[in-house]
Amino acid sequence: MHGVVYQPAGVFPVMCDAGGVAFESRRLPWVLAGQLIMEFQEFTIVDLAAEHAAYLKRA
């Protein structure tokens, strides 16, 4: 997650940092998220022009 990280401080939490926090982090429950960060685990590079031409032939 990307957002503002808070920490406990008395009655109300206070901001202590801003940035990305991993899903495995123990700080995650203290994040006021502004954006979800994605990580590609696996991908394939393709030729978009060839893929588009093949799509047009099928359509």
N, C-alpha and C positions, 0 to 999 in steps of 0.2 A: 504494500500500500504506500501511497505517497500522500503525505499530509502533515499535520501538526501533531507533535508528540507531547503529551502531558505527563505529569508525575503527581503523586499525592502530596499535598501540602496543607495540612490542617483540614478545614471543612470542605474547601474547594480545591480541585486540581489546578495546577499552574502550568503554563507552557514552558517546555524546557528545550525543545528542538523542533526542527522542521526538515523534512526530507523523506527518503524511502526507508521503509521498514519491511523486512522479510516476513513471510507468512509463518516461519518457524520461530520468530523472535518472541520473547516473553513480553516485549513492549507493545505488541500488536493490539491488545485490548485498550491501550492508552492512546491510540491514534485516532484523531478526527480526520478521516480520509477525505481527500479531495480528488484523488485519481487512483484507479487500479493499475498496477504495474503488471505487465504480462511478460512471461519468459517463454521463448520457443524452445522446446525440448528436442524437436525433430522437424526437419524441413527438407524440401526438394526444390532445387533451382530449375525453373522451366523457361522455355522460350515463349513469351506471351504472344508474339506475332503468330507463331505456329499453332499455339493453343486456340487463338481466336479464329484462325483460318479453318482449323478442324471443326470448331463449333459452327461456323457458318455453313460448312458442307453438310453437317447433320441437320441443321434447321430448315 
